[in-house]
Structures are given as structure tokens and as C-alpha cells.
Amino acid sequence: MNEADKKRIGKFLSLVLRHSPETIGIELDENGWAITNDLIEKCRKHNYNFSMDDLIEIVDTNDKKRYAFSEKKDKIRASQGHSININLALEPVEPPEFLYHGTATRFIQSILQKGIMKQNRRHVHLCKDKATALKVGSRHGKPEVLVVMAKKMFDEGITFYRSDNGVWLTNYVDVKYISK
């Protein structure tokens, strides 16, 4: 499978598994899992043709590890980033002292007034390193990286999770925990 096809199919999988499974008529269970064979079959009906081997390659080579298979590979889900109501069944985890949030400079003023909000997603996404946060921020314009005092938040009762692909998740980051 060539890189262009992997990217095109990967973007479609993100749409289906994170936001709109009804686009192709599949159902996700309460933890966001789709039946792998059902996904492949219904994607094919929408002109996204790929085999199980192709899907394994897409999952294994995705630089952000956006998707995960169940142990038997009979189910697949997005690792995080959902706008639909699912429960990833993640356990609370103590974060490191600092985490990082990448954003575009045009959003900085609002964030410094209101905090980091999850918007239409289930969680706020935070990175363990500045380099990753910089990449995230650059997707939306001129990037800026904010430092989040994650350990202090945790010590004050705020819950954190870490997704299967290493993204740190929380519900909201108050302004008092953010620095530039």
C-alpha cells in the first residue's frame, strides 16, 4: 500500500472511529471498539478498499499510533480524540511534573483567559514532550507550546489518564496551571 493511500484511508478511519461511525453504518461498543471485518467491509462499500493486511500496516505504521487492535485483532478502535460518547476504560494515572499543550498562537489569548478546554472532544490532550506539542500546534497555524503543571493539578485532585498511544488526557486545565 502506498503512502498516499495509507494517509487517505487513515484519515477516513479517524472520522469513522472517532467521530462518525454512522458514516458507514457501523456501531462502536461502549469502549469504542468496532468489529474489524465489519469495518473493512463497510469501508469498501464507501470506496475505501483495503485488506486486513493493509489495515494492520496502517495501524502499525501510523506515526501517532491513533488506532489500536484488540489482542486477537478482531476489534479496532481509535486510541483517543473521540467526539462521541465512549468510555476508553482508562485507569487514572499520576502524570509527570510537567506536560505540554501545543496550539496555534491565535488561540493563546483565549487559553490564558479561559484555560484549556476539551471543546468538542472527550478530553484535553497533552503531550509528554515539547517537540510533540510543537508538531501538534503546527497543524493549526504558527505553533506555541504551553507548559502545564500536571503534577500540581494531580496533587490538587485533578484526574489524568494516558491513552494507549501515550497521549495524556484530562477534562480541563485551569489557567492557574498554565505557563508559557
C-alpha positions in Angstrom: 0.0 0.0 0.0 1.5 3.4 -1.0 1.8 6.3 1.5 -1.0 8.4 -0.2 -3.5 5.5 0.2 -2.4 4.9 3.8 -2.9 8.6 4.6 -6.3 8.8 2.8 -7.6 5.6 4.5 -6.1 6.7 7.9 -8.0 10.0 7.8 -11.2 8.2 6.9 -10.7 5.7 9.8 -10.2 8.7 12.2 -13.5 10.1 11.0 -15.3 6.8 11.4 -13.7 5.6 14.7 -13.5 8.9 16.5 -16.5 11.0 15.3 -19.0 9.4 12.9 -19.3 5.6 12.8 -22.8 6.2 11.2 -21.0 7.5 8.1 -20.5 3.9 7.0 -23.2 2.3 9.2 -21.1 0.6 11.9 -21.6 0.6 15.6 -18.9 1.0 18.2 -19.4 -0.7 21.6 -19.3 1.3 24.8 -15.5 1.3 24.8 -15.2 2.5 21.2 -14.4 -0.9 19.6 -15.6 -1.8 16.1 -15.6 -5.3 14.6 -12.6 -5.3 12.3 -14.2 -7.3 9.5 -17.3 -5.2 9.6 -15.2 -2.0 9.4 -13.3 -3.4 6.3 -16.5 -4.5 4.6 -18.4 -1.3 5.2 -15.4 0.9 4.2 -15.2 -1.0 1.0 -18.8 -0.1 0.2 -17.8 3.6 0.6 -14.8 3.3 -1.9 -12.1 2.8 0.8 -10.7 -0.6 -0.3 -8.2 -2.3 1.9 -7.4 -5.7 3.2 -6.8 -6.9 6.8 -3.1 -6.9 6.0 -3.4 -3.3 4.8 -5.2 -2.3 7.9 -2.5 -3.9 10.1 0.1 -1.9 8.2 -1.9 1.3 8.7 -2.2 0.7 12.4 1.4 -0.4 12.8 2.9 2.5 10.8 0.8 5.4 12.0 3.2 7.9 13.5 0.8 8.9 16.1 -0.5 5.4 16.9 -4.0 6.6 16.5 -5.6 3.2 16.3 -5.3 0.0 18.4 -6.4 -3.6 17.8 -7.7 -5.9 20.4 -5.5 -8.8 21.3 -7.0 -11.1 18.6 -7.2 -8.2 16.1 -10.9 -8.9 15.7 -11.7 -5.4 17.0 -10.2 -2.0 16.4 -10.6 1.5 17.9 -9.2 4.9 18.0 -6.8 5.5 20.9 -8.2 8.9 21.8 -9.7 12.0 20.3 -13.3 11.0 20.3 -16.1 13.5 20.0 -18.7 10.7 20.5 -19.6 9.3 23.9 -17.4 6.3 24.6 -15.5 5.0 27.6 -11.9 4.1 26.8 -11.8 2.3 30.2 -8.6 4.1 31.1 -7.4 4.0 34.6 -6.3 7.2 36.3 -2.5 7.7 36.3 -0.2 10.1 38.1 1.3 12.4 35.5 4.9 13.8 35.4 5.6 17.2 36.9 5.0 19.0 33.6 3.0 18.2 30.4 2.8 20.3 27.3 0.0 21.6 25.1 0.6 22.6 21.5 -1.7 25.1 20.0 -1.7 27.9 17.4 -0.6 31.4 18.5 -4.0 32.7 17.6 -5.6 30.7 20.5 -3.1 31.7 23.2 -5.1 34.8 24.4 -8.3 32.8 24.9 -6.4 29.9 26.6 -4.7 32.4 29.0 -8.1 33.8 29.9 -10.3 30.6 30.0 -7.9 27.7 30.4 -7.5 24.7 28.1 -11.0 23.3 27.3 -11.8 20.0 25.6 -14.0 21.7 23.0 -15.8 19.0 21.0 -13.6 16.2 22.3 -14.0 14.0 25.3 -10.7 15.2 26.9 -8.0 17.9 26.7 -4.9 16.3 25.0 -1.5 16.9 26.5 2.0 15.7 25.4 4.9 14.4 27.4 7.4 16.5 25.5 7.8 19.9 23.9 8.7 18.5 20.4 5.5 16.6 20.1 3.4 19.5 21.4 5.2 21.7 18.8 4.1 19.3 16.0 0.5 19.4 17.3 0.4 23.1 17.4 1.8 23.5 13.9 -1.2 21.7 12.5 -3.3 24.7 13.4 -1.1 27.6 12.4 2.0 29.2 13.9 2.7 27.0 16.9 3.1 27.8 20.5 3.8 25.4 23.3 2.3 25.9 26.8 3.6 24.2 29.9 1.0 22.6 32.2 1.8 21.9 35.8 0.3 18.5 35.7 1.7 17.1 39.0 0.3 20.1 40.9 -3.1 19.6 39.2 -3.0 15.9 40.2 -1.9 16.8 43.8 -5.0 19.1 43.9 -7.4 16.3 42.9 -7.5 16.6 39.1 -7.6 13.2 37.3 -5.3 12.3 34.4 -5.3 9.3 32.0 -2.8 8.1 29.5 -4.2 6.7 26.2 -2.9 3.6 24.6 -0.7 5.8 22.3 0.8 7.8 25.2 -1.3 11.0 24.9 -2.2 12.4 28.4 -5.8 13.2 28.9 -7.7 15.3 31.4 -11.0 17.2 31.4 -9.9 20.8 31.7 -6.7 22.8 32.5 -7.4 25.9 34.6 -5.3 29.0 33.8 -3.5 28.8 37.1 -1.7 25.6 35.9 -0.5 27.1 32.6 2.7 28.9 31.8 4.3 30.0 28.5 
